[in-house]
Amino acid sequence: MSISSISSINRYILWGIAAGRCQYEGCNEKLYQDPTTKSEFNQAYIAHIIADKPGGPRGHETLSEELGDDLSNLMLLCDRHHRLVDSHDVDGHSVSRLKEMKRKHEERINTVSGIDEEMRSHIVLYGAKIGDHGSPLTFKEAVNSMKPEFYPATDKPIELSMASPHKDEEDRYWEIQSESLQRNFDTELGRLKETTDVPHFSIFGLAPQPLLIQLGVLFSEIFRAKVYTRLREPETWKHPEDDAPIDFEVIKPDNTDGEPVLNISITAEIEESRIEKVMGEDSSIWKLTAPKPGKDLIRSDKTLENFRSRVREVFEEVKKAHGQDSLIHVFPAMPNSTAIEFGRVWQPKAELPMKIYDQNSSRDGFIETLTITKRQEARHDY
């Protein structure tokens, strides 16, 4: 038991810099609330890193007395970790190890509590089954990917996903998922509107591309948002800081008399014969592509910015060439983030309606999925 008298001011300061949580690495338990009953009471222990007497845990002939009431030598701990470091495993908890735990905890609390309002962002998770594969989206992974540019505004994400027994080769799948996405968006954003000012969103989506495009339409450019890309090599949602951006190219058709088709070949090259199998040979195929289509091309924010610029360009060019009453048939092969950004660029009052197709091996080619029209614009009041 401690023999020193820790001053009231240092007790208060320690509680503040620890945010009332256990400072043992990986614990972070609230020390002012019972985890089971949620009753509020003080269950904290103030532990000495160097014991306040020479014969105590990590005690020292001279420093024990000098640091008995020194804030740098005090840690806020829960009961089990207080007993662990002072009784059960003293040898495993050196002075340097405990000081490092204290430093990291207090730095993290200072960073989080000192976040400017502009750095707070609501995490949006949207996942839907792609073929037989589910969506491996996690809140923790999203939080780690945001930092240090943004930090989570709340301790829970805005979850827009819906589990479905249907597969994406079924027409019913698209109807159910589209309706669910719209309904969840309206519900979650309506709830958020009641409790916050105009927020920022960090959007993480893994789903078939037509649904990601719809997600982007809902989170239009009116919203402040950042869209994250899922990279495969290395497996991460973070853009490498040193990767040079790439640009994209819009290739116009020789003849614009047919129905306008947009071939988006970024992750892979979509051969025109595959589109003509669905649309016929009289269609006018516009192409938005990368210099060398392939996976993991979106590796910088600037590359996404370049993509958005080319999408605006092709939307305007198609409208000029085919007229205000046309409908664009979209055949996409692109990363998750570009699918969402494609939808965000589309403006309901300015752009042509779109019919989105999806490649499905079970049905031997591209199939119709969703139609995006002016009547289906995102409903929001921000």
N, C-alpha and C positions, 0 to 999 in steps of 0.2 A: 504494500500500500504506500502511496505517496506520502512523504513527510513534509513536503514543502507546501506553502500556501500560494496557490496560483491566483493572481490578482483578478478582480472582476473585469477590468478592462481587457485583459488578455483572453479571458474566457469568451467575452462578447466578440472580440475581433476574430478569434479562432472559429467560432460558430459561423461568423459572416464569410470568411474566406473559404471555408469548407462547404458553405451552402447547406449546413445542417445534415451533411451526408458523411458516411464512413469513408475515410481517406485510404483505406487499404485497397491496393490495386485490384480492379475487377469487381469490387463489392458495390460501392456507391449507395448503400442502403440508407433510406431516410431514417434519421435518428430522432425524429419528432413525431413519428406515427407508427403504431403497431401494424405490421404488414398484413395481419389476418383480420383484426377487428376494425382497423382504421382509426382506432382511438388515438388521440393526440396527447403525448406526454414525452418527457425527456428520457431517452434510453441511451444517451451518449456517455462515453468514457473519454476523459482527456488523458492521453498517455504521453509519457516522456520517451523521446528517442534515446537520449542518454539519461539513465536513471538519475533521480534527484538525490541519490546517496551512492557512494562508491560501491557498495556491495549489491546494488540492484542490477537489473538487466541492462547490460551495456554501460555499467557504471564506470566512473573515472575519478581518480583521486582529487582532481581540482575542478574539472568541468562540471561534475555533478552539482556542486553547490552553485557555481557561476550561472548555470543554465536552467536552474530549477524553475524559474519564472520567465524564461526567455521564449518568445513566440516561435522562433525558428526551431525550437526543440520540442514543440508540442504538436500532437496529432489528435484529431477527433476520430474515434473508432467505435464500432459496435462492440457488443459484449464478447462475441466469439473471437473477433480478431484482436481485441484487447488481451484476451486470455492466450491467444495463439502466440503473439509476439513477446509477451512478458512472462509466460509460464511454460507452455507446451513446446515451443520451438524457438527458444531464444537464439540458439546458435545459427538458425536459418534466417535470422532477421538482423543483419548487421546495421550499424549506424548509417552507412552509405546507402543501403537498400531502402531503409525507411525514409531517409531524406529524399531519395528519388521519388518514392511514392507520394510523399507530401508535395514535392515540387510539381509533379505532373498533374495531380488533382487540383491544386490551387491555380495552376496556369489554365487548365481546362475550364474551371468555374469562372475565372476572370474573363476568358475569351467569350464564353457563352453569354454571361451576364452583361458584357460590354458591347454586344452586337448592336450596331446601328440598325434602325428600323428598315433601312433600304437593303440590308443583308438578310432579312428574314424572308423565307420562302416556304410556301405550302407544297409539300411533296404530293404529287399525283401519280398513282400507280394504276396502270391499265394493262391487264393481261388477258388473253383469250387463247383457246386451244388452236394450235396450228397443226393440222393433221391429227396424229395421235399424241402429240407432244403438248404438255401443259406449259405454263409460263412461270419461269423461276425468278419472280420479282420479289425482293425483300426490302423492307423499310431501312434496315441497317445498311445494306449495300448502297441504297440511295443517299442516305445521310453522308456516308464516307465519300461518295462521288461529288457531292456538292461543295464540300469544304476545300479551300477556305473562302471561296467566292460568296457562297450562301450558307445559311444555317437554317435548320428546320424551324418553322414558326410554331409548330405544335409537336407533341410527342407521338402523334398518330398521323398516318397518311390519309389523303383523300383517295379512297379506294373505289374505283369505277368498274371493276371487273365483275363478271358473273359466270359461275360454273354452269356448263351446259352438257347434257348427255349427247347432244348432236355433234356431228362432225362437219367440217367445212365443205365436204362434197354434197351436203344436203341443202336444198334451197331453204328449208326451215331454219337452218343454223343462222343464216344471214339475217333473216327477219327477226329472230329472237335476240340475237346479239346486238343488232342495231337499235331495236326498241329499248333493250336494257341499258345500253350505253347512254341514250338520250335521257331516259328516266333517271338513271343514277346521277348524271350530270346535273339535271335540273334540281334534284333533291339536295345533293351535296353543295352545289353552289348557292342554292337558296338558303341553306342553313348557314353557310359561311357569311353570306351577305348580312345576316342579322347580327353578327358578332365582330365584324372587322371592317376596316376601311378597304379601299381598293388594294388587293394583295398582289404579290408576285407568286408565280407558280414554277416549280421544277417538275417537268413532265418526263416520266419514264414509262415507255410503252413497248410491249412485246406481244404482237398479235398479227393475224393476217393483214396484209397491207390495206385492203379496202376499209377495215375497221379503224386502222390507224389514221387513214385519211379523214374519216368521219370525226375521229377524236380531234384532229387538227382543225376541222371546220368549226367544231364547238368551241375550242380554245383559239378563236380567231386572233388576228394581230391586234385587236382591241385590247386584249389582255397582255399584261407584262408577264413574260414567260421565257424560260430557257428549256429547250428540248435536248435530252441526252441520248447519245448513241451507244448501242451495245456493241463493243468490239470483241472479236473472237481471239485475236492475237495481238497483244496479250488480252486475256479475258478481263474486261473492265468496262466501266461506263465513263471513265475519264479520258479526255483527249490528251494525247502526248503533247507536252509543251513545245517541243522542238520540231514538230512535223510541219513541213511547208504546205500551204493550202493548194488545192487544185481548183480549176474552173471547169465549167461545163459548156456544152455546145448545143445550139438549137439548129436542127437540120430541117429545112422546109421541103415539102413535096413539090414535084414538078408540076402537078396539076391539082388545083383546089376545087374542082367541080364536085368531087364526091363528099361523102360524110366525113367530117373531121375526126381523125384518130390521133391520139397522143401515145407514142411508144416511148416509155421511160426505161432506158437500158443503162442502169448504173451498176448493179451488182452482177448482172449478166446481160449478154446480148440477146435481145428478142428478135428472132428472124421474122421478116415481114410475112413470110409464108404462113407462120403460125397465127398471125393476126388476120390475114386474108381468109384463112379457114373459117373464121368466125364472121368477119365483116364482108367478105367478098373482095374481088379484085378491083372494084371501082372506088374503093374508099381512098381518101387522101390522108396519107400517114405522115404526121409530123413526128420528129424524134428529138428527145432530150437525152443526151448521153454524156458520159465521161470520156476523156482521152483514151483510157484503157479500162473498160468496165471490169469490175472485180469486187470482191468482198473487202470490207474494212477500209473503204476509201474515205469515209468521213472521219477524219482524225484531227480536225481543228474547227473552232468556231467560225473562222474566216471561210472555210470550205462550205459550211452550212449557209453562210451569208451569200456566197456566190451562187449556191443552188437556188435560194429564194429569188435572187435577181433574175436568173434564167427562167424560173417559173412565171414570174410576172411578165417577162418578155414574151414567152410563148402564149400565154393567155391572151395578151393584147393582139399578137399577130394572128392567132386563130380567129379571134372575133372580127378583126378587120377583113380577113380573107373569106370568111364563111357567113358573116352576118349575125345580127343580134338574136335570130330565132333558131340558131343551131344548137346542137347538143354534142359535147365532146365525149368520145369513147376513149377511156383511159386504160392502157395495158401496162401495169407497173412491174418493174423488177428493181427494187431499190431498198436501201437500209431503213430500219425502223424510224430513225430521226427524220430522214428526208420525206417519208410518207406523212408523218405528222406535220412537218413544215409545209408540205405541198397543200395539205388541207387548210393550214392557217393562212396561207397566201390567198386562197380562193375567197373572194368577197361576194356575198350573196346578192348585193345590189348592183354589182358591176360585171361579174363574170358569167360566162355561159354555164348552164347546168351540165353535170357530168354523169356518165354511167361508168362505173368502175368494174373491171374484170379481174379475175384471179386465176392463176395457173393451178390446175388441179389434175394430178396424175391419175386419180381414180376415174376421172371423167374425160381423160384423153385430150387435155388442152385447156384453154381459157374458158371460164364460165362467167355469166353475168352475176353480179352480187348486189351492189347497192347503186341507187341513183341519188345524186346530190342535186337538189333544186333550190330555187330561191325560197320556196315555201318551207324548206327544211333547214333554214338558217339557224345558227345557234341562238338559243333563247337565254338572254341574260340582261341584267340591268346595270352592269358596271360601265 
